[in-house]
């Protein structure tokens, strides 16, 4: 069932009735004028043609029977009306005139309808301009324009909401620029500082020189990592993510990734425990999914307490693989959980730390998961933060 047009108010039947009465009166007037005009044309033509029209009518529909004579010697011209011929002529004339009248009335109604519609559109347009030019949401529509009023109110509210979103987005972009400058400046300043020390003290002991060189290299590598993240999120935003799918064991991938984090975990007494089914085949882009779980594990390692365990659970349910990664650490507030997958978002105390990235890792992870037709979510309560990824076994 099609929705009602916003150009037809709730009181349209009263308006249409008035319009139809006007059209009917116009049609009656048209018929009367037409009949009078035809009669006038006939009289003028008959006079101009010296009675030839009347003669044609007499010759066509009257049969000349000669003269009848009276007993007193008088006579009269006898003519018999040929009724069948006249009926055929009248019928044809009615049909032709009916067609002409029907076409004429149809054209008149169409013109009248379009004129009325144009006036309605103009009136609605004027009311909409008045409504949207005001700061208030008070209606400017007559009672019988309820549908238009409701539509305009919804549209104006949506526009106001979009404007608020644009303002918020603009503010967030300004913050992101500041964050970006901070994230890039911090390691760059360190690199410049340590290299300057090495340059200013050529006779520095080799042990100290090696220490400063390693620190400068670490800061430079961190700077490179941040720049790569910026390039990655830009690439994912500007282009559709192209997946190079293959079938592989997701459980085995998770075990390999856990082993890669062993050196970092050992320094802080942390560990990773995997609870996964023996066989978790999935058809997906292995390299990009490795990026997803690497980013989540980096987050779990960075924000978990020392001497705690990170747990990974992976299982298949109804052609969907569920992977959850939990760590024991500071509880993330609800309002921050809602923004954790936004670009450049980081927890406040992570921005000045060496473990925090540019705040793009989880945003990139979400883009990749969505490209696979999956979902990613996070919960945090009672000092346990859990990231859950759901992926279809066969991406369609």
DATA-V972822 format. One record per helix or strand of 2 or more residues. SS is the DSSP state (helix for helix, strand for strand). FROM is the first residue (numbers start at 1). LEN is the number of residues. If there is no record, write none. Layout:
ss-><SS SS>
from-><FROM FROM>
len-><LEN LEN>
//
This chain:
ss-><helix helix strand strand helix helix helix strand helix helix strand strand helix strand strand helix helix helix strand strand>
from-><12 52 62 75 83 143 206 246 250 262 271 281 286 309 320 334 348 361 375 384>
len-><37 10 8 7 51 58 33 4 11 6 6 4 18 9 10 4 3 11 7 9>
//
